[in-house]
Amino acid sequence: MALLTYQKIKNAKAKQKEYTLSDGSGLYLRVLPSGKKTFFFQNVKDGKKTKKQIGDASLISLENARKIAFDLRYNQAISPKKKTLFKDVAKDFLAHKERVYVGANSFKKLSAYYKNYFFVLDEFDINEIKKADILKALDSYIQRGQKQSFIKALGFVRMLFDFAINYDLCEINVARNIDYSTLFALKEVKHKSHLKSFDEVRELVERIRNFSAAPTLKALGLFQLLTAVRPSEARLARWDEMDFKNKIWRIPASRMKSKTTPHEVTVNGAMLGLIESVKEWSRGELVFESLRPHRPWSERAVADMLKNIGYTPQELMPHGFRGTFATLANESRAEHGLGNDIIQACLAHSTQNKVASAYNHATYAKERALLLEWWAKKIFS
């Protein structure tokens, strides 16, 4: 049966006799010969039909009518009983979510949490469920150390208990009293894999240059290494961001990680050479266009190239180019004479707190240009 839609309601024309359009689960729209449209809810209980007017369709939205109809149906369906089984509450909770609040994909995820984990609580009275029962249902997440998945599943059962409280089926949301901070071991912070010496970086440059691959892909990898920008910032570089007259690449804030501050890179000779080398391969707005016209290289493209030229993910990944630059630049501060603030500025990192940042608007453009020029000479020798 097709559900009501806003367009169906709008297109429902008056006829000689009154008629109705059903939305299912007791909700329907009545259309009078006068053209007046009204939402009604009809329920059958103990063989008796009851009908209740919800309101004028010109004043009440379809979404609100569905919410009201659900509340009426649920309140009429609940009869006093000694036990309120978890499975009954779960069934009505999922029906409520499907009809009123969430899309198809989200509903599937919610249903999966119940079917895969919380079904073990089906025969429990919801008022007698304890924290230990919920933790037992989610034990597989705990054993595998999957903290984020555990949190999402816990979120499902917390919402379910909130739903039950709203309909006076239980008084306490026991799931909200679960402290999961001690259930999972602290993970060791793993830094992005990167190279440790200039010789290793120069070897990387040679491997990329000698690799048999699309010129734009090799240029992208080298450009990312030279500029120390994030992979997506290089991968999605556009021609309209390049100011060749002033030798500046302006990355808009919308493409930066912070989404609030743009970033400028002074284009030195090595960078310009790479940009010039891909002009003949570009057919659109992107500087580093893939083999598919007008499409960027995928997020995995440079990583796959590194794998093909002999680097394991544990040895080097594209984001590790930034770590390589930061490590070697910091170790060579006596040589280039520039401080950590300049290194962090090249990486588009802020080393200040919010108050300090409000008073310091320096971008260190000249110093950053000098540092990246030094970097290019060291690795492109």
KEMARBA-795695 format. One record per residue (C-alpha): residue number from 1; residue in three letters; z, y, x. Coordinates in steps of 0.5 Angstrom, whole numbers, plus 500, padded with zeros to 3 digits. Example, Ala and Ser with C-alpha at 12.3 -4.5 7.8 and 13.67 -1.06 7.14 Angstrom:
BEGIN
i, aa, pz, py, px
1, ALA, 516, 491, 525
2, SER, 514, 498, 527
//
This chain:
BEGIN
i, aa, pz, py, px
1, MET, 500, 500, 500
2, ALA, 498, 507, 503
3, LEU, 504, 512, 504
4, LEU, 504, 519, 501
5, THR, 501, 524, 506
6, TYR, 501, 532, 506
7, GLN, 494, 532, 504
8, LYS, 494, 527, 499
9, ILE, 500, 531, 495
10, LYS, 495, 537, 496
11, ASN, 489, 534, 493
12, ALA, 493, 530, 487
13, LYS, 489, 534, 481
14, ALA, 492, 534, 474
15, LYS, 489, 529, 469
16, GLN, 489, 529, 462
17, LYS, 495, 524, 462
18, GLU, 501, 524, 467
19, TYR, 501, 519, 473
20, THR, 504, 517, 479
21, LEU, 503, 516, 487
22, SER, 508, 511, 490
23, ASP, 510, 512, 497
24, GLY, 514, 506, 497
25, SER, 521, 504, 497
26, GLY, 523, 507, 491
27, LEU, 520, 514, 492
28, TYR, 514, 517, 488
29, LEU, 510, 523, 486
30, ARG, 509, 525, 479
31, VAL, 503, 529, 477
32, LEU, 504, 532, 470
33, PRO, 497, 535, 466
34, SER, 500, 542, 467
35, GLY, 499, 540, 475
36, LYS, 506, 540, 476
37, LYS, 508, 535, 482
38, THR, 515, 533, 483
39, PHE, 519, 527, 487
40, PHE, 523, 522, 484
41, PHE, 527, 516, 486
42, GLN, 527, 510, 482
43, ASN, 531, 504, 484
44, VAL, 533, 497, 481
45, LYS, 540, 494, 481
46, ASP, 543, 488, 477
47, GLY, 536, 488, 473
48, LYS, 537, 495, 471
49, LYS, 532, 501, 473
50, THR, 535, 508, 475
51, LYS, 531, 514, 476
52, LYS, 533, 520, 479
53, GLN, 529, 527, 480
54, ILE, 529, 529, 487
55, GLY, 525, 536, 486
56, ASP, 519, 540, 486
57, ALA, 514, 538, 491
58, SER, 512, 545, 492
59, LEU, 519, 546, 495
60, ILE, 521, 540, 498
61, SER, 517, 537, 504
62, LEU, 515, 530, 504
63, GLU, 519, 529, 510
64, ASN, 526, 531, 506
65, ALA, 524, 527, 500
66, ARG, 524, 521, 504
67, LYS, 530, 523, 507
68, ILE, 534, 524, 500
69, ALA, 530, 518, 498
70, PHE, 533, 513, 503
71, ASP, 540, 516, 502
72, LEU, 540, 515, 495
73, ARG, 537, 508, 496
74, TYR, 542, 506, 502
75, ASN, 548, 509, 498
76, GLN, 546, 505, 492
77, ALA, 545, 498, 495
78, ILE, 552, 498, 499
79, SER, 557, 495, 495
80, PRO, 564, 493, 497
81, LYS, 565, 487, 501
82, LYS, 570, 485, 506
83, LYS, 565, 485, 512
84, THR, 560, 489, 514
85, LEU, 555, 485, 518
86, PHE, 552, 488, 524
87, LYS, 545, 485, 523
88, ASP, 545, 488, 516
89, VAL, 547, 495, 519
90, ALA, 542, 494, 524
91, LYS, 536, 492, 519
92, ASP, 538, 499, 515
93, PHE, 538, 503, 521
94, LEU, 531, 500, 524
95, ALA, 528, 502, 517
96, HIS, 531, 509, 517
97, LYS, 528, 510, 524
98, GLU, 522, 507, 522
99, ARG, 521, 511, 516
100, VAL, 524, 518, 518
101, TYR, 525, 519, 525
102, VAL, 521, 516, 530
103, GLY, 513, 514, 532
104, ALA, 511, 507, 532
105, ASN, 512, 506, 540
106, SER, 519, 509, 540
107, PHE, 520, 504, 534
108, LYS, 518, 498, 538
109, LYS, 522, 500, 543
110, LEU, 528, 501, 539
111, SER, 527, 494, 535
112, ALA, 526, 491, 542
113, TYR, 533, 493, 544
114, TYR, 536, 489, 538
115, LYS, 531, 483, 538
116, ASN, 532, 482, 545
117, TYR, 540, 484, 546
118, PHE, 544, 486, 540
119, PHE, 542, 480, 536
120, VAL, 548, 476, 539
121, LEU, 552, 481, 535
122, ASP, 549, 479, 528
123, GLU, 555, 475, 525
124, PHE, 560, 480, 527
125, ASP, 563, 485, 522
126, ILE, 561, 492, 525
127, ASN, 569, 494, 525
128, GLU, 571, 488, 529
129, ILE, 566, 489, 535
130, LYS, 569, 491, 541
131, LYS, 567, 494, 548
132, ALA, 567, 487, 551
133, ASP, 562, 484, 546
134, ILE, 557, 490, 547
135, LEU, 558, 489, 555
136, LYS, 557, 482, 554
137, ALA, 550, 483, 550
138, LEU, 548, 487, 556
139, ASP, 550, 483, 561
140, SER, 543, 481, 564
141, TYR, 542, 489, 566
142, ILE, 549, 489, 569
143, GLN, 547, 483, 573
144, ARG, 540, 485, 575
145, GLY, 543, 492, 577
146, GLN, 539, 496, 572
147, LYS, 543, 502, 571
148, GLN, 537, 506, 567
149, SER, 535, 500, 563
150, PHE, 543, 499, 561
151, ILE, 544, 506, 559
152, LYS, 538, 506, 554
153, ALA, 540, 500, 551
154, LEU, 547, 503, 550
155, GLY, 544, 509, 547
156, PHE, 541, 505, 542
157, VAL, 547, 501, 540
158, ARG, 551, 508, 540
159, MET, 546, 511, 535
160, LEU, 547, 505, 531
161, PHE, 554, 506, 530
162, ASP, 553, 513, 529
163, PHE, 549, 511, 523
164, ALA, 554, 506, 521
165, ILE, 560, 512, 521
166, ASN, 555, 517, 517
167, TYR, 555, 511, 511
168, ASP, 562, 510, 512
169, LEU, 561, 503, 514
170, CYS, 566, 504, 520
171, GLU, 570, 509, 523
172, ILE, 570, 508, 530
173, ASN, 564, 508, 535
174, VAL, 566, 503, 540
175, ALA, 560, 504, 544
176, ARG, 561, 511, 546
177, ASN, 568, 509, 549
178, ILE, 564, 505, 554
179, ASP, 564, 508, 561
180, TYR, 559, 505, 565
181, SER, 560, 509, 572
182, THR, 564, 503, 575
183, LEU, 559, 497, 573
184, PHE, 554, 499, 578
185, ALA, 554, 499, 585
186, LEU, 552, 506, 588
187, LYS, 545, 505, 591
188, GLU, 544, 507, 598
189, VAL, 540, 513, 599
190, LYS, 533, 511, 602
191, HIS, 529, 517, 605
192, LYS, 521, 517, 604
193, SER, 518, 513, 610
194, HIS, 515, 517, 615
195, LEU, 513, 517, 622
196, LYS, 517, 519, 628
197, SER, 513, 522, 634
198, PHE, 507, 526, 635
199, ASP, 503, 520, 638
200, GLU, 504, 516, 632
201, VAL, 502, 522, 627
202, ARG, 496, 523, 632
203, GLU, 494, 515, 631
204, LEU, 494, 516, 624
205, VAL, 489, 522, 624
206, GLU, 485, 518, 628
207, ARG, 485, 512, 624
208, ILE, 484, 516, 618
209, ARG, 478, 519, 621
210, ASN, 475, 512, 623
211, PHE, 476, 509, 616
212, SER, 470, 507, 612
213, ALA, 472, 511, 606
214, ALA, 469, 517, 601
215, PRO, 469, 523, 605
216, THR, 473, 527, 600
217, LEU, 479, 521, 600
218, LYS, 479, 522, 608
219, ALA, 479, 529, 607
220, LEU, 485, 529, 602
221, GLY, 489, 525, 606
222, LEU, 488, 529, 612
223, PHE, 489, 536, 608
224, GLN, 496, 533, 605
225, LEU, 498, 532, 612
226, LEU, 496, 539, 615
227, THR, 499, 543, 609
228, ALA, 506, 539, 608
229, VAL, 505, 540, 601
230, ARG, 506, 535, 595
231, PRO, 501, 529, 594
232, SER, 499, 532, 587
233, GLU, 499, 539, 589
234, ALA, 494, 537, 594
235, ARG, 490, 532, 590
236, LEU, 489, 537, 584
237, ALA, 487, 543, 589
238, ARG, 482, 547, 585
239, TRP, 476, 552, 588
240, ASP, 479, 558, 584
241, GLU, 486, 557, 588
242, MET, 482, 558, 594
243, ASP, 482, 565, 597
244, PHE, 477, 565, 603
245, LYS, 477, 572, 604
246, ASN, 484, 572, 605
247, LYS, 485, 565, 608
248, ILE, 490, 563, 603
249, TRP, 491, 557, 598
250, ARG, 495, 560, 592
251, ILE, 498, 554, 588
252, PRO, 500, 556, 581
253, ALA, 507, 555, 579
254, SER, 505, 550, 573
255, ARG, 503, 545, 579
256, MET, 509, 546, 583
257, LYS, 515, 541, 582
258, SER, 520, 547, 580
259, LYS, 514, 550, 575
260, THR, 517, 557, 576
261, THR, 515, 559, 583
262, PRO, 508, 559, 586
263, HIS, 506, 557, 593
264, GLU, 502, 560, 598
265, VAL, 499, 556, 604
266, THR, 495, 560, 609
267, VAL, 489, 556, 611
268, ASN, 488, 555, 618
269, GLY, 482, 553, 622
270, ALA, 483, 546, 621
271, MET, 485, 546, 614
272, LEU, 478, 550, 613
273, GLY, 474, 545, 617
274, LEU, 477, 540, 612
275, ILE, 475, 544, 606
276, GLU, 468, 546, 608
277, SER, 467, 538, 610
278, VAL, 468, 537, 602
279, LYS, 464, 542, 599
280, GLU, 457, 538, 599
281, TRP, 461, 532, 595
282, SER, 464, 537, 590
283, ARG, 461, 538, 583
284, GLY, 466, 541, 579
285, GLU, 473, 545, 580
286, LEU, 476, 540, 584
287, VAL, 476, 541, 592
288, PHE, 477, 533, 593
289, GLU, 473, 530, 588
290, SER, 473, 523, 587
291, LEU, 467, 518, 586
292, ARG, 468, 519, 579
293, PRO, 464, 526, 577
294, HIS, 469, 532, 576
295, ARG, 475, 527, 576
296, PRO, 481, 527, 582
297, TRP, 483, 521, 586
298, SER, 488, 517, 583
299, GLU, 496, 518, 585
300, ARG, 495, 511, 589
301, ALA, 488, 513, 592
302, VAL, 492, 516, 599
303, ALA, 497, 510, 599
304, ASP, 492, 505, 598
305, MET, 488, 508, 604
306, LEU, 494, 508, 608
307, LYS, 495, 500, 607
308, ASN, 488, 499, 608
309, ILE, 488, 502, 615
310, GLY, 495, 498, 617
311, TYR, 501, 502, 614
312, THR, 506, 498, 610
313, PRO, 509, 502, 605
314, GLN, 516, 501, 609
315, GLU, 512, 504, 615
316, LEU, 509, 510, 611
317, MET, 507, 513, 604
318, PRO, 504, 519, 602
319, HIS, 510, 523, 601
320, GLY, 512, 521, 607
321, PHE, 508, 526, 611
322, ARG, 512, 532, 609
323, GLY, 518, 528, 612
324, THR, 514, 527, 618
325, PHE, 513, 534, 618
326, ALA, 520, 536, 617
327, THR, 523, 531, 622
328, LEU, 518, 533, 628
329, ALA, 518, 541, 626
330, ASN, 526, 541, 626
331, GLU, 526, 537, 633
332, SER, 521, 542, 636
333, ARG, 524, 548, 634
334, ALA, 525, 550, 641
335, GLU, 518, 549, 642
336, HIS, 515, 553, 636
337, GLY, 521, 558, 636
338, LEU, 522, 558, 628
339, GLY, 528, 556, 624
340, ASN, 530, 551, 619
341, ASP, 529, 556, 613
342, ILE, 521, 557, 615
343, ILE, 520, 549, 615
344, GLN, 524, 549, 608
345, ALA, 519, 555, 606
346, CYS, 513, 551, 608
347, LEU, 516, 545, 604
348, ALA, 517, 550, 598
349, HIS, 524, 548, 598
350, SER, 530, 553, 597
351, THR, 536, 553, 602
352, GLN, 540, 558, 598
353, ASN, 544, 558, 592
354, LYS, 542, 562, 586
355, VAL, 546, 568, 587
356, ALA, 543, 568, 594
357, SER, 536, 567, 592
358, ALA, 536, 573, 587
359, TYR, 537, 578, 593
360, ASN, 532, 574, 598
361, HIS, 525, 574, 595
362, ALA, 522, 573, 602
363, THR, 516, 568, 603
364, TYR, 516, 568, 610
365, ALA, 508, 568, 610
366, LYS, 507, 570, 617
367, GLU, 512, 565, 620
368, ARG, 510, 559, 615
369, ALA, 502, 561, 618
370, LEU, 505, 560, 625
371, LEU, 509, 554, 624
372, LEU, 503, 550, 620
373, GLU, 498, 553, 626
374, TRP, 503, 550, 631
375, TRP, 503, 543, 627
376, ALA, 495, 543, 626
377, LYS, 494, 544, 634
378, LYS, 500, 539, 635
379, ILE, 497, 533, 631
380, PHE, 489, 535, 631
381, SER, 489, 535, 639
//
